[in-house]
Amino acid sequence: MTVAEPTSSGPPDPEQAVHARIARRLAALLPRTAATPPHPYLRRHQVGHAARGGCLDDHTVTGAFLPWDTSNSVRAGLGLPVAPSSGRHGLAAWAAIEPYLRDASPSSRAASLGFVRHAVSDPGDVPPQVGDVPDLLVRPRNVTWMLTANTLAVLDSAVAAITTVRGLDGRPLLATGSKDGTVRIWDPDTGSQIGEPLNGHNGSVTAIAVYTGPDGRPLLATGSKDGTVRIWDPDTGSQIGEPLNGHNGSVTAIALYTRPDGRPLLAIGSYDGTAQVWDPDTGTPVGEPLNGHNGSVTAIAVYTRPNGRPLLATGSYDATVRVWDPDTGTPVGEPLTGHTNWVVAIAVFTGQGGRPLLATGSHDRTVRVWDPDTGTQIGEPLTGHTRSVTAIAAFTGPGGRPLLATGSNDATVRVWDPNAGAAVWEPVTGHTRSLTPIAAFTDPGGQPLLATGSNDATVRVWDPDTGTQIGEPLTGHTNRLTAIVAFTGPGGQPLLATGSNDRMVRIWDPDTGTQIGEPLTGHTRSVTAMVVFTSPHERPLLATGSHDATVRIWDPETGTQIGNPLYGHTDWVTAMVVFIGLDGRPLLATGSNDRTVRVWNPDTGTQIGEPLTGHTNSVTAIAAFTGPNGQPLLATGSTDTTVRIWDPSAEGEVFRIVTGGPIDEARLGVSEGEDGRPLTFLAIVSGSHRRATLDLPGSTLGTLA
């Protein structure tokens, strides 16, 4: 393969040429398969030599080498955005998952690279092999997976605040505040963090603003749930002066504006429903609080009218945006309405014709653009985040076009073009997975049927061959359906168990369309997960998980709870499966928003071993299967974009695939392999744009509900 020398319109760069020669010479030493560990020097420095030599491509950094790379600098070397190009398809695929890899093993990284190569390949193009790894347990096939190309950073906790700040060399940087109480500075071109985190707050950092200090240097003002505002020098990472105290609750929003006399002032919003103007130099409030919202003030931005008058825009839990004159403390115009949930972020940018526009983010997961002078929304909402949009910053991109950077509770930072009404480097998305549960069962005559639950609080039975509804809807729940399982009753008849946001579990006879017995009550919040298993006495039992963080075992025939609730999870129970342990007894595995997987003995109501930890976000899906050596294994999916394989008896992670997209659902199945024997596979789903099948080892399924 011939690789072109770096080209330049100016004289050759001697240092670049040296690094290029080093990278190409070292490329000859790279392993041919991912099973061969490269020299530690290559693992740490090959990407850096290639980047500085202007020859970072699939020849100098191969697919077999990438799983061993420890520099974590491929994205920084390529620059953002990263898009597949001639000679860089493998690197572009790797860059899409590099922020999510964390401590994944080389074999897991190799499989993850194979997964994303499937995702970025053209139809009919077979991705190159990444090498045979001895402990490779999962192989992808049939991957339709939209990679997210505008993710700047992946943090260990949700992003709560974001703004831009100029570096010493004049380049734009991003400052983010997190629920872990830290402030971090980022280079958006390379996706790398600059310096150490700024520490000092005793609670989540919920608001950030930048302003110019008396000596002309940029300063950061940060607000926190600890009720304080702190001033920082981002260049030195040091706090300036004492915190600003005096708020009657958490600080939720900060914005800066300058009075006609040039004095910088801070407008600060609070959970007490008001906004207050402060002088950061003296640490004292200016004027009276701004009152009018029917909920906490959660976002503030400042913009200047053509006549030079500064105005404040505030967003609130009441889902509205209001405009204020801070000098008089009076509202300007009517509230801006359109969001369907809390408005938690506002940014100002200049639209076409030089007019000031507002961009707002909400718990409804959308970003909306407004003309504050007319009070109208411009274009359609920007959609794509899978959880609440919690932070927005506006900055100028290449060619002078305005761009928006948004942070979200999905732990990502994304970049948008508000004029185009689209994400930068990524198609517009917004659909998320359906909230409707579904179960398959067979009627007494052997006909396959489907049962579906709906947001209208009903259960419906369908003939999947004709698509027609059978009988009338099953009614009784008073809120949307969240879980359905089918099981066989004591007389051999098919029964359905349904869970709902009304906190109840109901048992149904789908043949007669009637409810059996009274609802099963006990959970104090929504029922979110459900599975049926057989007790040692051969009777069907029901296990349910809830937003109340408990698991409960029920006898559906008598409608009674068996034993005490299973306590251990510290957040919502979101996924559940039954499997057969090594001693032949049924065990229960549960996943939670607390990021853990726990294994239980449902007979004794006790937890077995320690929680399985490693996921960095909510566990959203769980399945059980039998491994190649006959041992029970668990497969879990998470919004941290990974599928992980666990050996519950060893209490540890066995393998991991990083997909670059949050996992919403996972389902096991069996198909026929090339040798004619059954092949176990795991189907994973992320929103409406991502579907993939992962082949698992072993030829038999574990016991599933």
SEKENU-514412 format. One record per residue (C-alpha): residue number from 0; z, x, y. Coordinates in steps of 0.05 Angstrom, whole numbers. Example, Ala and Ser with C-alpha at 12.3 -4.5 7.8 and 13.67 -1.06 7.14 Angstrom:
BEGIN
SITE  nr     c3     c1     c2
SITE   0    156    246    -90
SITE   1    143    273    -21
//
This chain:
BEGIN
SITE  nr     c3     c1     c2
SITE   0      0      0      0
SITE   1    -19     27     68
SITE   2     29     14    125
SITE   3      3     21    196
SITE   4     37     69    243
SITE   5     75     38    301
SITE   6     29     27    360
SITE   7     46     34    433
SITE   8      7     34    498
SITE   9     48     93    523
SITE  10     61    162    496
SITE  11     90    165    425
SITE  12    166    162    419
SITE  13    188    225    382
SITE  14    253    193    359
SITE  15    217    132    333
SITE  16    168    175    295
SITE  17    224    214    262
SITE  18    259    150    238
SITE  19    192    122    213
SITE  20    180    185    171
SITE  21    252    182    144
SITE  22    246    108    127
SITE  23    180    118     90
SITE  24    204    178     52
SITE  25    268    142     32
SITE  26    227     80     11
SITE  27    202    122    -47
SITE  28    274    126    -72
SITE  29    286     51    -71
SITE  30    298     18   -139
SITE  31    242    -22   -171
SITE  32    288    -76   -197
SITE  33    350   -108   -167
SITE  34    389    -87   -229
SITE  35    389    -14   -207
SITE  36    440      5   -153
SITE  37    409     48    -98
SITE  38    443    109    -68
SITE  39    500     90    -20
SITE  40    464    124     38
SITE  41    403     79     27
SITE  42    447     17     23
SITE  43    478     33     91
SITE  44    422     66    131
SITE  45    353     48    104
SITE  46    347    -16    146
SITE  47    370     22    208
SITE  48    319     78    199
SITE  49    263     28    188
SITE  50    283    -13    249
SITE  51    288     47    295
SITE  52    223     73    267
SITE  53    185      9    282
SITE  54    167      1    208
SITE  55    216    -51    184
SITE  56    174    -88    132
SITE  57    173   -107     59
SITE  58    148    -38     39
SITE  59    204      3     71
SITE  60    258    -49     53
SITE  61    239    -81    -13
SITE  62    262   -145    -46
SITE  63    294   -105   -102
SITE  64    334    -65    -51
SITE  65    358   -123     -6
SITE  66    413   -149    -53
SITE  67    446    -81    -47
SITE  68    440    -72     29
SITE  69    507    -65     63
SITE  70    483    -57    135
SITE  71    477   -132    147
SITE  72    427   -115    202
SITE  73    360   -142    178
SITE  74    362   -199    229
SITE  75    384   -151    284
SITE  76    327   -104    266
SITE  77    274   -159    265
SITE  78    301   -195    327
SITE  79    306   -270    336
SITE  80    269   -314    322
SITE  81    250   -289    252
SITE  82    186   -318    224
SITE  83    146   -297    162
SITE  84     89   -250    181
SITE  85     42   -203    146
SITE  86     84   -153    108
SITE  87    150   -186    126
SITE  88    155   -247     82
SITE  89    212   -220     41
SITE  90    251   -197    102
SITE  91    241   -264    137
SITE  92    268   -300     76
SITE  93    328   -253     73
SITE  94    341   -261    147
SITE  95    348   -336    138
SITE  96    408   -328     92
SITE  97    437   -261    115
SITE  98    491   -294    160
SITE  99    516   -334    100
SITE 100    519   -280     47
SITE 101    588   -253     64
SITE 102    619   -222      2
SITE 103    568   -247    -49
SITE 104    555   -199   -107
SITE 105    488   -162   -114
SITE 106    468   -208   -171
SITE 107    484   -270   -129
SITE 108    445   -240    -71
SITE 109    386   -227   -116
SITE 110    385   -299   -139
SITE 111    394   -323    -67
SITE 112    334   -283    -45
SITE 113    294   -313   -102
SITE 114    315   -382    -79
SITE 115    293   -373     -7
SITE 116    228   -339    -29
SITE 117    213   -403    -66
SITE 118    228   -441     -1
SITE 119    181   -400     44
SITE 120    124   -390     -5
SITE 121     58   -427      5
SITE 122     41   -480    -46
SITE 123     16   -447   -109
SITE 124     41   -378    -88
SITE 125     91   -350   -138
SITE 126    148   -312   -103
SITE 127    155   -239   -125
SITE 128    208   -223   -176
SITE 129    272   -193   -149
SITE 130    290   -159   -214
SITE 131    329   -177   -276
SITE 132    404   -175   -264
SITE 133    447   -177   -327
SITE 134    497   -229   -302
SITE 135    445   -272   -268
SITE 136    467   -343   -285
SITE 137    425   -389   -241
SITE 138    350   -389   -230
SITE 139    316   -433   -178
SITE 140    254   -475   -189
SITE 141    221   -534   -153
SITE 142    249   -514    -86
SITE 143    232   -556    -25
SITE 144    281   -526     24
SITE 145    272   -524    100
SITE 146    303   -459    124
SITE 147    341   -460    190
SITE 148    310   -407    235
SITE 149    349   -418    300
SITE 150    419   -403    274
SITE 151    450   -348    317
SITE 152    517   -340    283
SITE 153    559   -368    226
SITE 154    634   -368    240
SITE 155    695   -378    197
SITE 156    716   -438    240
SITE 157    680   -490    280
SITE 158    648   -471    347
SITE 159    684   -509    403
SITE 160    657   -478    467
SITE 161    598   -436    489
SITE 162    570   -407    554
SITE 163    525   -351    578
SITE 164    547   -287    613
SITE 165    509   -227    640
SITE 166    521   -160    608
SITE 167    528    -94    646
SITE 168    454    -82    637
SITE 169    436   -151    663
SITE 170    416   -180    596
SITE 171    440   -251    578
SITE 172    497   -255    528
SITE 173    532   -314    496
SITE 174    607   -325    496
SITE 175    635   -373    443
SITE 176    703   -402    434
SITE 177    728   -422    365
SITE 178    781   -465    333
SITE 179    813   -400    308
SITE 180    835   -387    380
SITE 181    787   -329    393
SITE 182    731   -316    443
SITE 183    671   -275    419
SITE 184    612   -244    456
SITE 185    543   -245    424
SITE 186    474   -215    436
SITE 187    427   -274    424
SITE 188    367   -228    414
SITE 189    397   -191    355
SITE 190    448   -242    331
SITE 191    502   -188    332
SITE 192    574   -192    359
SITE 193    591   -146    417
SITE 194    660   -115    416
SITE 195    724   -145    388
SITE 196    745   -218    395
SITE 197    786   -236    456
SITE 198    855   -258    432
SITE 199    911   -291    470
SITE 200    907   -367    463
SITE 201    956   -400    415
SITE 202    908   -457    398
SITE 203    835   -474    392
SITE 204    791   -449    449
SITE 205    760   -514    474
SITE 206    726   -494    539
SITE 207    692   -433    571
SITE 208    663   -421    640
SITE 209    637   -358    674
SITE 210    643   -341    748
SITE 211    637   -280    793
SITE 212    702   -245    811
SITE 213    720   -217    879
SITE 214    688   -149    862
SITE 215    624   -182    838
SITE 216    636   -173    763
SITE 217    629   -233    716
SITE 218    694   -264    691
SITE 219    708   -315    637
SITE 220    755   -374    644
SITE 221    776   -404    577
SITE 222    816   -467    563
SITE 223    854   -483    500
SITE 224    893   -535    462
SITE 225    954   -494    481
SITE 226    948   -526    550
SITE 227    930   -462    587
SITE 228    870   -431    622
SITE 229    861   -356    617
SITE 230    817   -309    657
SITE 231    782   -251    621
SITE 232    739   -190    637
SITE 233    687   -195    581
SITE 234    665   -122    590
SITE 235    735    -94    577
SITE 236    761   -151    534
SITE 237    825   -155    575
SITE 238    860   -215    605
SITE 239    867   -218    681
SITE 240    931   -245    711
SITE 241    976   -298    682
SITE 242    951   -362    648
SITE 243    940   -424    692
SITE 244    993   -475    669
SITE 245   1007   -547    690
SITE 246    963   -593    648
SITE 247    994   -653    614
SITE 248    958   -639    549
SITE 249    903   -597    519
SITE 250    850   -567    565
SITE 251    784   -598    542
SITE 252    732   -575    592
SITE 253    721   -523    648
SITE 254    666   -516    699
SITE 255    659   -471    761
SITE 256    631   -488    829
SITE 257    631   -453    896
SITE 258    655   -485    961
SITE 259    613   -476   1024
SITE 260    661   -420   1045
SITE 261    642   -381    982
SITE 262    709   -392    947
SITE 263    701   -403    871
SITE 264    738   -464    843
SITE 265    748   -488    772
SITE 266    742   -561    752
SITE 267    785   -573    690
SITE 268    786   -634    645
SITE 269    845   -655    603
SITE 270    866   -702    548
SITE 271    904   -742    600
SITE 272    837   -773    621
SITE 273    832   -738    688
SITE 274    794   -679    718
SITE 275    829   -631    767
SITE 276    801   -577    813
SITE 277    838   -509    813
SITE 278    835   -445    853
SITE 279    833   -389    800
SITE 280    854   -336    850
SITE 281    918   -371    870
SITE 282    929   -410    806
SITE 283    941   -475    844
SITE 284    908   -545    841
SITE 285    863   -568    898
SITE 286    863   -642    918
SITE 287    880   -702    875
SITE 288    858   -714    802
SITE 289    792   -751    789
SITE 290    808   -817    753
SITE 291    759   -867    723
SITE 292    745   -852    649
SITE 293    775   -897    596
SITE 294    790   -838    551
SITE 295    802   -763    552
SITE 296    756   -721    595
SITE 297    722   -676    545
SITE 298    665   -642    583
SITE 299    651   -620    655
SITE 300    591   -590    689
SITE 301    574   -575    762
SITE 302    506   -582    796
SITE 303    481   -579    867
SITE 304    441   -634    901
SITE 305    380   -614    944
SITE 306    425   -621   1005
SITE 307    470   -566    978
SITE 308    528   -613    961
SITE 309    563   -595    895
SITE 310    575   -652    846
SITE 311    614   -656    781
SITE 312    590   -689    717
SITE 313    643   -708    666
SITE 314    638   -733    595
SITE 315    692   -772    559
SITE 316    716   -802    494
SITE 317    692   -868    523
SITE 318    620   -843    507
SITE 319    599   -843    580
SITE 320    580   -790    631
SITE 321    603   -798    703
SITE 322    583   -761    767
SITE 323    634   -745    821
SITE 324    639   -716    891
SITE 325    696   -666    883
SITE 326    709   -661    958
SITE 327    723   -736    965
SITE 328    745   -750    893
SITE 329    698   -810    888
SITE 330    646   -829    835
SITE 331    572   -824    850
SITE 332    528   -878    819
SITE 333    539   -915    754
SITE 334    562   -883    688
SITE 335    506   -854    643
SITE 336    507   -892    577
SITE 337    470   -880    512
SITE 338    513   -838    467
SITE 339    547   -877    411
SITE 340    607   -832    405
SITE 341    649   -784    446
SITE 342    612   -741    496
SITE 343    642   -671    485
SITE 344    594   -623    519
SITE 345    552   -620    583
SITE 346    506   -568    612
SITE 347    462   -567    674
SITE 348    392   -538    677
SITE 349    332   -542    723
SITE 350    276   -588    701
SITE 351    204   -593    723
SITE 352    198   -597    799
SITE 353    264   -561    808
SITE 354    307   -622    798
SITE 355    375   -614    765
SITE 356    381   -645    696
SITE 357    441   -655    650
SITE 358    443   -641    575
SITE 359    500   -674    536
SITE 360    525   -666    465
SITE 361    565   -717    427
SITE 362    602   -733    363
SITE 363    541   -776    347
SITE 364    508   -708    329
SITE 365    455   -714    383
SITE 366    437   -677    447
SITE 367    411   -720    504
SITE 368    377   -701    569
SITE 369    390   -740    634
SITE 370    366   -745    705
SITE 371    433   -754    742
SITE 372    399   -778    806
SITE 373    366   -837    772
SITE 374    418   -846    717
SITE 375    363   -848    662
SITE 376    355   -811    596
SITE 377    294   -766    590
SITE 378    257   -767    524
SITE 379    287   -778    455
SITE 380    353   -748    432
SITE 381    350   -678    402
SITE 382    372   -683    330
SITE 383    386   -633    275
SITE 384    460   -615    275
SITE 385    495   -644    214
SITE 386    562   -652    248
SITE 387    587   -664    319
SITE 388    554   -626    376
SITE 389    614   -594    409
SITE 390    586   -543    459
SITE 391    523   -533    502
SITE 392    499   -477    546
SITE 393    433   -472    585
SITE 394    397   -406    594
SITE 395    327   -381    612
SITE 396    282   -359    555
SITE 397    218   -319    552
SITE 398    167   -340    604
SITE 399    222   -372    647
SITE 400    228   -435    605
SITE 401    297   -468    603
SITE 402    331   -466    534
SITE 403    394   -498    508
SITE 404    444   -466    460
SITE 405    488   -514    422
SITE 406    550   -504    379
SITE 407    572   -554    327
SITE 408    626   -571    277
SITE 409    575   -552    225
SITE 410    594   -480    244
SITE 411    525   -462    270
SITE 412    495   -444    337
SITE 413    425   -471    350
SITE 414    373   -462    405
SITE 415    329   -517    435
SITE 416    272   -527    484
SITE 417    292   -590    524
SITE 418    224   -597    556
SITE 419    189   -598    489
SITE 420    243   -642    460
SITE 421    248   -597    399
SITE 422    287   -542    366
SITE 423    263   -472    379
SITE 424    233   -439    316
SITE 425    247   -499    274
SITE 426    218   -570    264
SITE 427    258   -626    293
SITE 428    306   -655    241
SITE 429    361   -704    243
SITE 430    362   -745    180
SITE 431    425   -735    139
SITE 432    440   -758     68
SITE 433    449   -832     55
SITE 434    520   -858     54
SITE 435    501   -907     -2
SITE 436    530   -892    -71
SITE 437    490   -908   -134
SITE 438    505   -913   -209
SITE 439    461   -924   -270
SITE 440    482   -965   -330
SITE 441    453  -1005   -388
SITE 442    461  -1080   -397
SITE 443    481  -1109   -465
SITE 444    407  -1117   -483
SITE 445    394  -1043   -472
SITE 446    358  -1051   -405
SITE 447    371   -995   -354
SITE 448    398  -1021   -288
SITE 449    421   -991   -222
SITE 450    481  -1010   -181
SITE 451    481   -992   -107
SITE 452    534   -998    -53
SITE 453    518  -1009     19
SITE 454    545  -1003     90
SITE 455    545  -1079     90
SITE 456    605  -1075     41
SITE 457    566  -1106    -17
SITE 458    546  -1082    -86
SITE 459    477  -1100   -112
SITE 460    446  -1093   -182
SITE 461    373  -1075   -189
SITE 462    319  -1070   -242
SITE 463    291  -1000   -229
SITE 464    225  -1018   -264
SITE 465    208  -1077   -220
SITE 466    249  -1060   -159
SITE 467    278  -1130   -158
SITE 468    350  -1149   -146
SITE 469    387  -1182   -203
SITE 470    434  -1238   -185
SITE 471    473  -1244   -120
SITE 472    508  -1187    -84
SITE 473    578  -1171   -108
SITE 474    622  -1185    -48
SITE 475    696  -1173    -35
SITE 476    702  -1105     -2
SITE 477    714  -1109     73
SITE 478    683  -1042     92
SITE 479    626   -998     69
SITE 480    620   -975     -3
SITE 481    634   -901    -15
SITE 482    635   -893    -91
SITE 483    610   -928   -154
SITE 484    617   -911   -228
SITE 485    596   -949   -290
SITE 486    636   -951   -354
SITE 487    644   -991   -418
SITE 488    698  -1044   -421
SITE 489    744  -1059   -480
SITE 490    694  -1110   -508
SITE 491    635  -1063   -502
SITE 492    609  -1096   -440
SITE 493    586  -1054   -380
SITE 494    633  -1054   -321
SITE 495    629  -1024   -251
SITE 496    685   -993   -209
SITE 497    674   -987   -134
SITE 498    712   -952    -79
SITE 499    708   -968     -5
SITE 500    731   -950     64
SITE 501    776  -1011     58
SITE 502    821   -964     15
SITE 503    813  -1007    -48
SITE 504    782  -1000   -116
SITE 505    751  -1061   -148
SITE 506    727  -1074   -220
SITE 507    665  -1116   -231
SITE 508    627  -1149   -288
SITE 509    554  -1141   -266
SITE 510    530  -1192   -316
SITE 511    570  -1249   -286
SITE 512    574  -1221   -216
SITE 513    649  -1231   -215
SITE 514    708  -1186   -198
SITE 515    756  -1172   -254
SITE 516    829  -1175   -236
SITE 517    860  -1156   -170
SITE 518    838  -1096   -128
SITE 519    871  -1029   -145
SITE 520    913  -1011    -84
SITE 521    953   -950    -68
SITE 522    908   -903    -29
SITE 523    926   -902     45
SITE 524    857   -882     69
SITE 525    784   -889     46
SITE 526    767   -879    -28
SITE 527    716   -823    -28
SITE 528    707   -799   -100
SITE 529    712   -831   -168
SITE 530    702   -814   -242
SITE 531    716   -848   -309
SITE 532    742   -811   -370
SITE 533    771   -828   -438
SITE 534    845   -819   -451
SITE 535    872   -789   -516
SITE 536    885   -861   -537
SITE 537    809   -875   -530
SITE 538    817   -923   -471
SITE 539    776   -914   -408
SITE 540    815   -888   -348
SITE 541    793   -883   -275
SITE 542    808   -824   -229
SITE 543    799   -834   -153
SITE 544    802   -787    -94
SITE 545    814   -806    -22
SITE 546    815   -785     50
SITE 547    891   -788     41
SITE 548    884   -721      3
SITE 549    910   -750    -63
SITE 550    881   -763   -132
SITE 551    904   -824   -170
SITE 552    895   -844   -243
SITE 553    886   -918   -261
SITE 554    880   -962   -322
SITE 555    822  -1008   -301
SITE 556    839  -1058   -356
SITE 557    909  -1072   -330
SITE 558    897  -1053   -257
SITE 559    957  -1008   -256
SITE 560    966   -937   -232
SITE 561    986   -886   -285
SITE 562   1038   -837   -263
SITE 563   1047   -809   -193
SITE 564    990   -788   -147
SITE 565    965   -717   -156
SITE 566    985   -677    -95
SITE 567    958   -609    -75
SITE 568    897   -616    -31
SITE 569    911   -613     43
SITE 570    850   -651     66
SITE 571    801   -705     41
SITE 572    784   -705    -33
SITE 573    708   -706    -30
SITE 574    682   -692   -101
SITE 575    706   -701   -172
SITE 576    684   -689   -244
SITE 577    715   -692   -314
SITE 578    703   -638   -366
SITE 579    730   -617   -433
SITE 580    777   -557   -432
SITE 581    779   -501   -483
SITE 582    832   -538   -522
SITE 583    790   -602   -526
SITE 584    830   -643   -476
SITE 585    797   -677   -416
SITE 586    810   -642   -350
SITE 587    795   -663   -279
SITE 588    764   -618   -225
SITE 589    766   -639   -152
SITE 590    735   -611    -89
SITE 591    761   -622    -18
SITE 592    750   -612     56
SITE 593    805   -560     50
SITE 594    751   -515     19
SITE 595    785   -510    -49
SITE 596    771   -533   -119
SITE 597    830   -554   -162
SITE 598    836   -567   -236
SITE 599    884   -620   -263
SITE 600    912   -646   -328
SITE 601    905   -721   -317
SITE 602    954   -736   -375
SITE 603   1012   -698   -344
SITE 604    990   -704   -271
SITE 605    998   -629   -261
SITE 606    952   -577   -230
SITE 607    927   -523   -277
SITE 608    928   -453   -248
SITE 609    915   -434   -177
SITE 610    862   -467   -132
SITE 611    792   -438   -137
SITE 612    780   -409    -67
SITE 613    720   -377    -35
SITE 614    681   -433     -1
SITE 615    685   -426     74
SITE 616    672   -500     89
SITE 617    680   -568     56
SITE 618    666   -575    -18
SITE 619    618   -634    -21
SITE 620    593   -635    -93
SITE 621    619   -615   -162
SITE 622    591   -616   -232
SITE 623    613   -588   -300
SITE 624    571   -556   -355
SITE 625    578   -511   -416
SITE 626    563   -438   -407
SITE 627    523   -393   -454
SITE 628    586   -373   -491
SITE 629    611   -444   -499
SITE 630    661   -439   -442
SITE 631    667   -496   -391
SITE 632    639   -478   -323
SITE 633    640   -515   -256
SITE 634    584   -516   -205
SITE 635    604   -534   -133
SITE 636    563   -545    -70
SITE 637    589   -538      0
SITE 638    569   -545     73
SITE 639    577   -469     76
SITE 640    506   -470     45
SITE 641    527   -441    -22
SITE 642    525   -465    -94
SITE 643    581   -430   -133
SITE 644    593   -425   -207
SITE 645    666   -420   -230
SITE 646    702   -406   -295
SITE 647    763   -451   -288
SITE 648    799   -416   -345
SITE 649    792   -349   -310
SITE 650    807   -380   -242
SITE 651    750   -344   -208
SITE 652    680   -347   -181
SITE 653    626   -324   -231
SITE 654    564   -330   -189
SITE 655    535   -355   -124
SITE 656    469   -376    -93
SITE 657    464   -377    -17
SITE 658    413   -430      5
SITE 659    418   -428     81
SITE 660    428   -504     83
SITE 661    491   -547     74
SITE 662    497   -578      5
SITE 663    508   -653      8
SITE 664    501   -673    -65
SITE 665    494   -640   -133
SITE 666    475   -674   -199
SITE 667    469   -646   -270
SITE 668    412   -663   -316
SITE 669    376   -639   -379
SITE 670    302   -624   -388
SITE 671    261   -592   -442
SITE 672    253   -516   -435
SITE 673    191   -476   -453
SITE 674    220   -463   -522
SITE 675    230   -537   -534
SITE 676    306   -533   -530
SITE 677    347   -573   -478
SITE 678    352   -539   -411
SITE 679    410   -555   -365
SITE 680    393   -559   -291
SITE 681    430   -574   -227
SITE 682    394   -615   -174
SITE 683    419   -602   -103
SITE 684    405   -642    -40
SITE 685    414   -626     33
SITE 686    395   -681     82
SITE 687    325   -710     74
SITE 688    288   -644     81
SITE 689    319   -603     25
SITE 690    313   -613    -50
SITE 691    319   -560   -104
SITE 692    330   -552   -178
SITE 693    371   -494   -206
SITE 694    367   -477   -280
SITE 695    435   -463   -311
SITE 696    452   -422   -372
SITE 697    472   -455   -437
SITE 698    438   -512   -474
SITE 699    490   -567   -471
SITE 700    526   -606   -418
SITE 701    600   -609   -412
SITE 702    631   -678   -417
SITE 703    613   -716   -354
SITE 704    631   -784   -327
//
